């Protein structure tokens, strides 16, 4: 295994953790059309978690591409 494989595994684990700890705006009913609440601005730790998730998605994608190129 090379560094890109370890980076991919690490980013996947961190992505799962970040996604699970993010707060939800509403329950499952809102996803099916039952919610009237709209969150337009993220503040505080919610914003930080959102930004970290986006960064980790790019790290994950880049590590997948690099793994394919190295093979």
Kinemage of the C-alpha trace (Angstrom):
@kinemage 1
@onewidth
@group {chain A} dominant
@subgroup {mainchain}
@vectorlist {calphas} color= white
{ca unk a 1} P 0.000 0.000 0.000
{ca unk a 2} L 1.216 3.475 -0.797
{ca unk a 3} L 0.554 6.864 0.776
{ca unk a 4} L -2.469 7.512 -1.464
{ca unk a 5} L -4.247 4.408 -0.188
{ca unk a 6} L -3.736 5.491 3.412
{ca unk a 7} L -4.925 9.007 2.565
{ca unk a 8} L -8.056 7.594 0.922
{ca unk a 9} L -8.887 5.381 3.898
{ca unk a 10} L -8.264 8.199 6.367
{ca unk a 11} L -10.385 10.681 4.444
{ca unk a 12} L -13.265 8.190 4.176
{ca unk a 13} L -13.228 7.556 7.925
{ca unk a 14} L -13.132 11.289 8.687
{ca unk a 15} L -15.894 12.001 6.159
{ca unk a 16} L -18.184 9.441 7.765
{ca unk a 17} L -17.528 10.910 11.215
{ca unk a 18} L -18.084 14.499 10.049
{ca unk a 19} L -21.295 13.641 8.233
{ca unk a 20} L -22.665 11.781 11.245
{ca unk a 21} L -21.984 14.601 13.721
{ca unk a 22} L -23.454 17.388 11.609
{ca unk a 23} L -26.743 18.748 12.907
{ca unk a 24} L -29.854 18.113 10.928
{ca unk a 25} L -32.254 20.911 10.057
{ca unk a 26} L -35.346 18.748 10.324
{ca unk a 27} L -36.522 15.177 10.599
{ca unk a 28} L -37.103 12.626 7.851
{ca unk a 29} L -40.534 14.102 7.128
{ca unk a 30} L -38.928 17.291 5.842
{ca unk a 31} L -36.994 15.297 3.270
{ca unk a 32} L -40.247 13.931 1.932
{ca unk a 33} L -41.854 17.340 1.509
{ca unk a 34} L -43.305 17.808 4.984
{ca unk a 35} L -40.903 20.431 6.287
{ca unk a 36} L -41.354 24.159 5.928
{ca unk a 37} L -38.096 25.155 7.612
{ca unk a 38} L -35.314 26.574 5.427
{ca unk a 39} L -31.770 26.994 6.724
{ca unk a 40} L -29.958 29.568 4.630
{ca unk a 41} L -26.987 30.547 6.813
{ca unk a 42} L -24.629 28.226 8.653
{ca unk a 43} L -23.063 29.670 11.768
{ca unk a 44} L -20.389 28.687 14.245
{ca unk a 45} L -19.355 25.073 14.513
{ca unk a 46} L -21.960 24.013 11.937
{ca unk a 47} L -20.226 26.190 9.343
{ca unk a 48} L -16.805 24.816 10.294
{ca unk a 49} L -18.010 21.205 10.025
{ca unk a 50} L -19.577 21.972 6.645
{ca unk a 51} L -16.348 23.504 5.330
{ca unk a 52} L -14.244 20.611 6.667
{ca unk a 53} L -16.579 18.162 4.946
{ca unk a 54} L -16.142 19.942 1.611
{ca unk a 55} L -12.343 19.996 2.013
{ca unk a 56} L -12.293 16.284 2.853
{ca unk a 57} L -14.397 15.502 -0.221
{ca unk a 58} L -11.743 17.138 -2.402
{ca unk a 59} L -8.951 15.331 -0.541
{ca unk a 60} L -10.802 12.039 -1.020
{ca unk a 61} L -11.342 12.698 -4.736
{ca unk a 62} L -7.736 13.727 -5.254
{ca unk a 63} L -6.409 10.684 -3.446
{ca unk a 64} L -8.592 8.392 -5.574
{ca unk a 65} L -7.293 10.018 -8.768
{ca unk a 66} L -3.683 9.804 -7.567
{ca unk a 67} L -4.147 6.144 -6.619
{ca unk a 68} L -5.368 5.412 -10.142
{ca unk a 69} L -2.493 7.342 -11.736
{ca unk a 70} L 0.179 5.648 -9.610
{ca unk a 71} L -0.970 2.119 -10.469
